[in-house]
Amino acid sequence: MRHSEFTSQVCSVARSLEIIGEWWTLLIVREAFFGTERFSDFEANLGIAKNVLTDRLNTLVDAGVMRRTPVPGRGNPVSYSLTNQGRDLLPVLVALMQWGDRWVNGGKAPVRLLERTSGKEIASVRVTNSDGTKLGARDVVIVPGPGADAAIKNRFGRKDD
Amino acid sequence: MRHSEFTSQVCSVARSLEIIGEWWTLLIVREAFFGTERFSDFEANLGIAKNVLTDRLNTLVDAGVMRRTPVPGRGNPVSYSLTNQGRDLLPVLVALMQWGDRWVNGGKAPVRLLERTSGKEIASVRVTNSDGTKLGARDVVIVPGPGADAAIKNRFGRKDD
């Protein structure tokens, strides 16, 4: 029911959440970033029920976030990996992780993310202008985009249009 | 049940998702960024049931993401706004919105975010090193942080430690 309600929302946040806005789904994506490929490893690392894991992996494959690849051998005949679309979730995942480090885990990050080549901590994910200057919520205005429907135009359009 | 399973996961992604990783919850945060303050406006803009909205607003207030402020007048005796912790979700929300613009809405963004002072489109949210160089998933390594538990140390620690 929630799904069908969202379908009427053209907003990219709402539509993205239909795919990845559910706890297990995003944790599966996190596991894939960590390098997990096999069904049994997702199951063990997440402590997730088989039927739920099957369902969420199917959702992610159908949505184009992950791909299923046959592998040689018995027992685990497929592996799962992120597509380009899936790897492009890195900023979402890292931004969420860093927010949790600051506000939920009290500044004590359970894991640190380092640049592979330098070994240095990566930067905080920020919203910036095209020059790289950090922007806060009050520095940003919302206007209708090319995919706006009538409701969005009415809500965010200039009043003198 | 899902909640209690997550509590055992020290990971900041998992613990953040306990607070904001549910469709309605993050859409309520989105609405608050859009400037919505009153219960009746959240209800109308999201098309959400009163009891669900009450529950999710309580979760967000209890978690410190939003605050409830009494306002003068009849009918809507309180307003809701983002705390600093809530406003700090901007990178998560913008990263998710931009991902949806690219991959779900086929490049046709329903809304555009502009820098208020310049009127120019904001940049894509990226994961970068401290010099501002963009990093992909393969450029990043994961190591235990100060909040790591034994499981994380075992999984991500150096094998020669």
Interface residues (C-beta under 8 A of the other chain):
Chain A: R2 E5 F6 S8 Q9 V10 C11 S12 V13 A14 R15 S16 L17 E18 I19 I20 G21 E22 W23 W24 L26 L27 R30 F33 F34 G47 G64 L82 Q85 R87 D88 L89 L90 P91 V92 L93 V94 A95 L96 M97 Q98 W99 G100 D101 R102 W103 V104 N105 G106 K108 A109 P110 V111 R112 L113 L114 E115 R116 T117 S118 K120 E121 I122 A123 S124 V125 R126 V127 T128 N129 S130 G132 L135 G136 A137 R138 D139 V140 V141 I142 V143 P144 G145 P146 G147 A148 D149 I152 F156
Chain B: R2 E5 F6 S8 Q9 V10 C11 S12 V13 A14 R15 S16 L17 E18 I19 I20 G21 E22 W23 W24 L26 L27 R30 F33 F34 G47 G64 L82 Q85 R87 D88 L89 L90 P91 V92 L93 V94 A95 L96 M97 Q98 W99 G100 D101 R102 W103 V104 N105 G106 K108 A109 P110 V111 R112 L113 L114 E115 R116 T117 S118 K120 E121 I122 A123 S124 V125 R126 V127 T128 N129 S130 G132 L135 G136 A137 R138 D139 V140 V141 I142 V143 P144 G145 P146 G147 A148 D149 I152 F156
